[in-house]
Amino acid sequence: MATSAAPGQGKIDVTPSVLYQVSSKVAGQQDPLDRGIKAFLDELARYPDGGGNGFVEDGLRVTLG
């Protein structure tokens, strides 16, 4: 990554070792992110009216006009 190519030449200055490091870090984050989003969606499913179809939302509409 020492030098950058002139604009329009389409060259990428990345070594295989850097690509490997980045891909390893991304792969290491996939499982925690997957578990986190699944937990979030499971919790969200417990509140089907959380999107604005509930009695609290009706009261807020009356209050705010």
PyMOL commands that place a pseudoatom at each C-alpha (Angstrom):
pseudoatom trace, name=CA, resn=MET, resi=1, chain=A, elem=C, hetatm=0, pos=[0.000, 0.000, 0.000]
pseudoatom trace, name=CA, resn=ALA, resi=2, chain=A, elem=C, hetatm=0, pos=[2.962, 2.286, -0.433]
pseudoatom trace, name=CA, resn=THR, resi=3, chain=A, elem=C, hetatm=0, pos=[1.912, 4.034, -3.610]
pseudoatom trace, name=CA, resn=SER, resi=4, chain=A, elem=C, hetatm=0, pos=[-1.418, 4.730, -5.191]
pseudoatom trace, name=CA, resn=ALA, resi=5, chain=A, elem=C, hetatm=0, pos=[-2.130, 4.302, -8.873]
pseudoatom trace, name=CA, resn=ALA, resi=6, chain=A, elem=C, hetatm=0, pos=[-2.866, 7.252, -11.077]
pseudoatom trace, name=CA, resn=PRO, resi=7, chain=A, elem=C, hetatm=0, pos=[-6.599, 7.926, -11.491]
pseudoatom trace, name=CA, resn=GLY, resi=8, chain=A, elem=C, hetatm=0, pos=[-8.242, 5.915, -14.236]
pseudoatom trace, name=CA, resn=GLN, resi=9, chain=A, elem=C, hetatm=0, pos=[-5.673, 3.110, -14.396]
pseudoatom trace, name=CA, resn=GLY, resi=10, chain=A, elem=C, hetatm=0, pos=[-7.777, 0.658, -12.394]
pseudoatom trace, name=CA, resn=LYS, resi=11, chain=A, elem=C, hetatm=0, pos=[-4.927, -0.736, -10.311]
pseudoatom trace, name=CA, resn=ILE, resi=12, chain=A, elem=C, hetatm=0, pos=[-5.401, -1.781, -6.703]
pseudoatom trace, name=CA, resn=ASP, resi=13, chain=A, elem=C, hetatm=0, pos=[-2.384, -1.654, -4.437]
pseudoatom trace, name=CA, resn=VAL, resi=14, chain=A, elem=C, hetatm=0, pos=[-3.316, -4.250, -1.819]
pseudoatom trace, name=CA, resn=THR, resi=15, chain=A, elem=C, hetatm=0, pos=[-1.142, -7.155, -0.815]
pseudoatom trace, name=CA, resn=PRO, resi=16, chain=A, elem=C, hetatm=0, pos=[-2.572, -10.634, -0.268]
pseudoatom trace, name=CA, resn=SER, resi=17, chain=A, elem=C, hetatm=0, pos=[-1.559, -10.525, 3.399]
pseudoatom trace, name=CA, resn=VAL, resi=18, chain=A, elem=C, hetatm=0, pos=[-3.630, -7.371, 3.963]
pseudoatom trace, name=CA, resn=LEU, resi=19, chain=A, elem=C, hetatm=0, pos=[-6.628, -8.949, 2.224]
pseudoatom trace, name=CA, resn=TYR, resi=20, chain=A, elem=C, hetatm=0, pos=[-6.259, -12.022, 4.418]
pseudoatom trace, name=CA, resn=GLN, resi=21, chain=A, elem=C, hetatm=0, pos=[-6.114, -9.903, 7.600]
pseudoatom trace, name=CA, resn=VAL, resi=22, chain=A, elem=C, hetatm=0, pos=[-9.215, -7.938, 6.650]
pseudoatom trace, name=CA, resn=SER, resi=23, chain=A, elem=C, hetatm=0, pos=[-11.176, -11.018, 5.606]
pseudoatom trace, name=CA, resn=SER, resi=24, chain=A, elem=C, hetatm=0, pos=[-10.238, -12.772, 8.850]
pseudoatom trace, name=CA, resn=LYS, resi=25, chain=A, elem=C, hetatm=0, pos=[-11.511, -9.846, 10.907]
pseudoatom trace, name=CA, resn=VAL, resi=26, chain=A, elem=C, hetatm=0, pos=[-14.754, -9.666, 8.935]
pseudoatom trace, name=CA, resn=ALA, resi=27, chain=A, elem=C, hetatm=0, pos=[-15.272, -13.421, 9.290]
pseudoatom trace, name=CA, resn=GLY, resi=28, chain=A, elem=C, hetatm=0, pos=[-14.641, -13.147, 13.028]
pseudoatom trace, name=CA, resn=GLN, resi=29, chain=A, elem=C, hetatm=0, pos=[-17.454, -10.620, 13.386]
pseudoatom trace, name=CA, resn=GLN, resi=30, chain=A, elem=C, hetatm=0, pos=[-20.082, -12.513, 11.413]
pseudoatom trace, name=CA, resn=ASP, resi=31, chain=A, elem=C, hetatm=0, pos=[-21.111, -14.903, 14.184]
pseudoatom trace, name=CA, resn=PRO, resi=32, chain=A, elem=C, hetatm=0, pos=[-21.516, -12.255, 16.932]
pseudoatom trace, name=CA, resn=LEU, resi=33, chain=A, elem=C, hetatm=0, pos=[-23.433, -9.990, 14.546]
pseudoatom trace, name=CA, resn=ASP, resi=34, chain=A, elem=C, hetatm=0, pos=[-25.662, -12.867, 13.457]
pseudoatom trace, name=CA, resn=ARG, resi=35, chain=A, elem=C, hetatm=0, pos=[-26.428, -13.809, 17.067]
pseudoatom trace, name=CA, resn=GLY, resi=36, chain=A, elem=C, hetatm=0, pos=[-27.085, -10.180, 17.938]
pseudoatom trace, name=CA, resn=ILE, resi=37, chain=A, elem=C, hetatm=0, pos=[-29.551, -9.558, 15.137]
pseudoatom trace, name=CA, resn=LYS, resi=38, chain=A, elem=C, hetatm=0, pos=[-31.367, -12.825, 15.858]
pseudoatom trace, name=CA, resn=ALA, resi=39, chain=A, elem=C, hetatm=0, pos=[-31.729, -11.843, 19.524]
pseudoatom trace, name=CA, resn=PHE, resi=40, chain=A, elem=C, hetatm=0, pos=[-32.966, -8.404, 18.481]
pseudoatom trace, name=CA, resn=LEU, resi=41, chain=A, elem=C, hetatm=0, pos=[-35.547, -9.849, 16.085]
pseudoatom trace, name=CA, resn=ASP, resi=42, chain=A, elem=C, hetatm=0, pos=[-36.722, -12.374, 18.691]
pseudoatom trace, name=CA, resn=GLU, resi=43, chain=A, elem=C, hetatm=0, pos=[-37.205, -9.564, 21.207]
pseudoatom trace, name=CA, resn=LEU, resi=44, chain=A, elem=C, hetatm=0, pos=[-38.910, -7.379, 18.610]
pseudoatom trace, name=CA, resn=ALA, resi=45, chain=A, elem=C, hetatm=0, pos=[-41.327, -10.210, 17.795]
pseudoatom trace, name=CA, resn=ARG, resi=46, chain=A, elem=C, hetatm=0, pos=[-42.563, -10.034, 21.393]
pseudoatom trace, name=CA, resn=TYR, resi=47, chain=A, elem=C, hetatm=0, pos=[-43.986, -6.567, 20.654]
pseudoatom trace, name=CA, resn=PRO, resi=48, chain=A, elem=C, hetatm=0, pos=[-46.112, -6.842, 17.513]
pseudoatom trace, name=CA, resn=ASP, resi=49, chain=A, elem=C, hetatm=0, pos=[-47.615, -3.395, 18.057]
pseudoatom trace, name=CA, resn=GLY, resi=50, chain=A, elem=C, hetatm=0, pos=[-44.227, -1.738, 18.415]
pseudoatom trace, name=CA, resn=GLY, resi=51, chain=A, elem=C, hetatm=0, pos=[-44.485, -0.298, 14.924]
pseudoatom trace, name=CA, resn=GLY, resi=52, chain=A, elem=C, hetatm=0, pos=[-47.131, 2.239, 15.808]
pseudoatom trace, name=CA, resn=ASN, resi=53, chain=A, elem=C, hetatm=0, pos=[-50.368, 0.229, 15.920]
pseudoatom trace, name=CA, resn=GLY, resi=54, chain=A, elem=C, hetatm=0, pos=[-51.289, 0.383, 19.512]
pseudoatom trace, name=CA, resn=PHE, resi=55, chain=A, elem=C, hetatm=0, pos=[-53.136, 2.229, 22.115]
pseudoatom trace, name=CA, resn=VAL, resi=56, chain=A, elem=C, hetatm=0, pos=[-50.145, 4.312, 23.235]
pseudoatom trace, name=CA, resn=GLU, resi=57, chain=A, elem=C, hetatm=0, pos=[-49.674, 5.488, 19.661]
pseudoatom trace, name=CA, resn=ASP, resi=58, chain=A, elem=C, hetatm=0, pos=[-53.366, 6.509, 19.519]
pseudoatom trace, name=CA, resn=GLY, resi=59, chain=A, elem=C, hetatm=0, pos=[-52.978, 8.539, 22.711]
pseudoatom trace, name=CA, resn=LEU, resi=60, chain=A, elem=C, hetatm=0, pos=[-49.890, 10.249, 21.353]
pseudoatom trace, name=CA, resn=ARG, resi=61, chain=A, elem=C, hetatm=0, pos=[-51.738, 11.161, 18.162]
pseudoatom trace, name=CA, resn=VAL, resi=62, chain=A, elem=C, hetatm=0, pos=[-54.520, 12.777, 20.200]
pseudoatom trace, name=CA, resn=THR, resi=63, chain=A, elem=C, hetatm=0, pos=[-51.996, 14.673, 22.321]
pseudoatom trace, name=CA, resn=LEU, resi=64, chain=A, elem=C, hetatm=0, pos=[-49.934, 15.959, 19.401]
pseudoatom trace, name=CA, resn=GLY, resi=65, chain=A, elem=C, hetatm=0, pos=[-52.870, 16.577, 17.091]
for i in range(1, 65): cmd.bond("trace and resi %d" % i, "trace and resi %d" % (i + 1))
show_as sticks, trace
zoom trace
